[in-house]
Amino acid sequence: MALSLDLRVRVLAALDQGLSCRAAAVRFGIAPSTAIRWPGQRRVTGNVAPKPQGGDMGSRRVEERAADILFIWEARKDITLEELRAGLAEMA
């Protein structure tokens, strides 16, 4: 689970006021590496919001087959997962 935006803002404000990353980590109960990483994220992206989590981040197989999945689903919206799997196997 990502740490809250409010916590991120408070940690960065403390760092901006001169607190060291390690001292901020102790004060706010976060890992020192987190207090080191957030200012870098702000510099690079201009944003401190948490990055998206979840999804098929490793293989991207679902995204690669999105058109096929939607094609099969449009033809029959009450399809089961097993039927979808079989349909995808036929298209491969």
LINQUIGI-V589948 format. One record per pair of residues at least 6 apart in sequence whose C-alpha atoms are under 6 Angstrom apart, sorted by the first residue. I is the first residue (numbers start at 1). J is the second residue. Records with the same first field share a line. If there is no record, write none. Layout:
# LINQUIGI-V589948
I=J, J
This chain:
# LINQUIGI-V589948
5=49
21=35, 36
22=32
25=31, 32, 35
42=48
